[in-house]
């Protein structure tokens, strides 16, 4: 799948009638797993980008160069469309232009630009927002900077939980007039807030941080929500698996080899029954050799892009079987 095809795929999601859940991705392995499992889109969040690249929390330390390079690695590894959290565009409107250009070249299917004031001003303890006028200028710069018109540009705002619902509505209405393709909303906590913004706008909506107990994909789809984020649990789970494994090795547990298994909370059995093919605690997976991680191309596919057809042969099925497709939100 070429970069253009990935962007077309994301646009189909935004114009579709369903609300789907994205896979949280942050490196070459995670995106290949998400693609293999049938996710339709990946979400590359700023928080996991900072953790994966720098080992630091999300406090505006990661640079555009580092973010784009990580996106480039993922684009090479798999053909899954990825929506990138580009924070505030790493500066003013001129920096936003550069951000869009770099992420477009790196293979992003779409990106978000937010109206948060970053880095946080000296002496301030709470999140601050830039003015609506500056936000509009940034969105216009993002739209104008893209070379491929298929690249999806989303205007992001968390004003609903920072200032007020009225301010959030005024902001997204203004951003809608800049030519962006969708609205990315955070800080929405109630259905009433979502309905108010949905009624005032026309563009597709991506929703982040909505209370999980209130997630109803059919309800969200009827409010033009096309993508509902579900956090970044994969990174947390992977980190826990590394911690538990290193802890066990440090305590004297023999390392795994061709005939031994090392148990962990996030490992699954490759050739076990269906109930064992999960990431829950106690499930196990036999990993005998590095060669089991099979990087191959599907000869029957028409995907000629970087990383096309690559699958992990140990994801709970025999090598050679096709990837299981999970249709989320149906």
KAKA-V907017 format. One record per helix or strand of 2 or more residues. SS is the DSSP state (A for helix, B for strand). FROM is the first residue (numbers start at 0). TO is the last residue. If there is no record, write none. Layout:
ss: [SS/SS]
from: [FROM/FROM]
to: [TO/TO]
This chain:
ss: [A/B/A/B/A/A/B/A/B/A/B/A/A/B/A/B/A/A/B/A/A/A]
from: [2/22/27/41/45/63/81/92/109/131/151/158/164/181/190/203/211/216/224/232/273/289]
to: [14/23/35/43/53/76/84/105/113/144/156/160/175/185/199/207/213/221/227/249/275/291]
